[in-house]
Amino acid sequence: MEICAELARFRIRRQLGSSAARQLGSSSESVNAGEIYILGNPPFIGSKLMSEQQRRELLAIAGSLQGAGVLDYVAAWYLKGAQLAGQLPIRVAFVSTNSVTQGEQVSILWGEMLRLGAKIQFAHRTFKWSNEARGNAQVFCIIVGFGREELPVRRLFDYATPRSEPQELKVKNINPYLVDAENVLVGSRQTPISPVPGINFGNMPLDGGNLLLSDEQREELVAKEPGALPFIKQFMGAQEFIRNEKRWCLWLVDAAPSELKKLPEVMKRVEAVKQFREASVAPSTQKFAATPTLFRDRKLPAAYLIVPSVSSEARRYIPIGFLTDAVVPSNLVFTIPNATPYLFGVLTSAMHMGWMRQICGRLKSDYRYSKDLVYNNFPFPPSPTPKQTAAVEAAAAQVLTARAAFPAESLATLYDPLTMPPALVRAHAALDRAVDACYRPAPFPTELSRLEFLFQAYRQLQAPLLPAAAPRASRAPRRPA
């Protein structure tokens, strides 16, 4: 049963009677009536948690929409609402998870919504909702109201924090990211839209765990075979980097066959890698059985910037840092080879973090950084002066100095909002100001103001691919909620 259509029929039947309800089925008779309101709080079920029945319902409503398989269940309500709004004078409003305005879903869902003529008429940006059930489940929610009518002024409610009271803004437009900016959609890119260094995935072992070592396994192996020590490197994923946890790997890229023959314990692990890959049902894995001494990926720059793929939503900043080839980055981090202090400063700033929070996907509630969505689409400062660049570099150095003052602490504790050292807080505030100045002289009072600016900058970078945009009217004065 198409539950979205059933909800619509129920609401319309209550207000307009049977003739309007029949029209939603197959009738072509016109409905001469006032506005129809569809309101709801659809189930919060992620794309990977749906039942087969729920997935069939979603795909039945999405039709031939490319990429619909990644949409959350709630997207069915949005799509059906937009489809109905094309037939009747309907206005729709849903409470839903903020996933439909973040990550890869946005370009898929809202690309179709905009094609159907839907216009966001009011919205509440992300806030934290708690129910009264046992366990007090908490969800990051949004409220989106849309229809086909082009309102001259729209209402956008912004929250300084997910738990704060909203501030109402009168705006000209609300885009799919719930920002007062044009209706641009950020899709995956293989290369950066700005002239900056490329970003890469780390190294996937594809080894069944046989090339990886815990502290204890490393000590045991070195005790048995001291000759293995030159081939053991620290192995670092997002958790190891943020929580300062130790993990190791056998990095046998430069190991000569004669050296390996002298290391029977190492060879046992190599043989296990070969068997693991041969036993796989995936041909793409089986082919790597021919090189069992090697990781599937082998990208190890002499120096690089490490960006964790997942970080807690409680942190204001994703911890980012510099490493050398003494550490092998795993496939759970991203790397930027030969990155400059200036690049580190921009990526660690509130400007980039605000973009990340809006554009990235989520793993549960944690940030899931994306090279193709977040980094490659980020509008870096277009033309910083040498003085501005130097200011960012100096501020970035102070962030690293503030971290280094606590060598025994993990980045997890240093960036916990409750335990972040005051010196590190001040260093990041100074870095934020330095990066902001690379974009414009006036400060950015809120994260929403940063996003409005960044979306305009992104639109300009896209300009060769898009039609010319009409000049935007100035925003109406703000009114307290």
Secondary structure, DSSP 8 states (H G I E B T S, - for coil): --HHHHHHHHHHHHHH-HHHHHHHHT-------S-EEEEE------TTT--HHHHHHHHHHHTT-TTGGG--TTHHHHHHHHHHHTTS-EEEEEEEEGGGGSTTHHHHHHHHHHHTT-EEEEEEEEEEEE-SSTT--EEEEEEEEEES---SSEEEEEESSTTS-EEEEEES---TTSSSS--------SS-SSSS---EE-B---STTTTEE-HHHHHHHHHH-GGGGGGEEEEE-HHHHHHT---EEE--TT--HHHHHT-HHHHHHHHHHHHHHHT-S-HHHHGGGG-TTS-S-----SEEEEEESEE-TT-SS---EEEETTEEEBTTEEEEET--HHHHHHHTSHHHHHHHHHHSEEETTEEE--IIIIITT----SS--HHHHHHHHHHHHHHHHHHHT-TTS-HHHHT-TTT--HHHHHHHHHHHHHHHHHH-SS---SHHHHHHHHHHHHHHHHGGGS------------B--
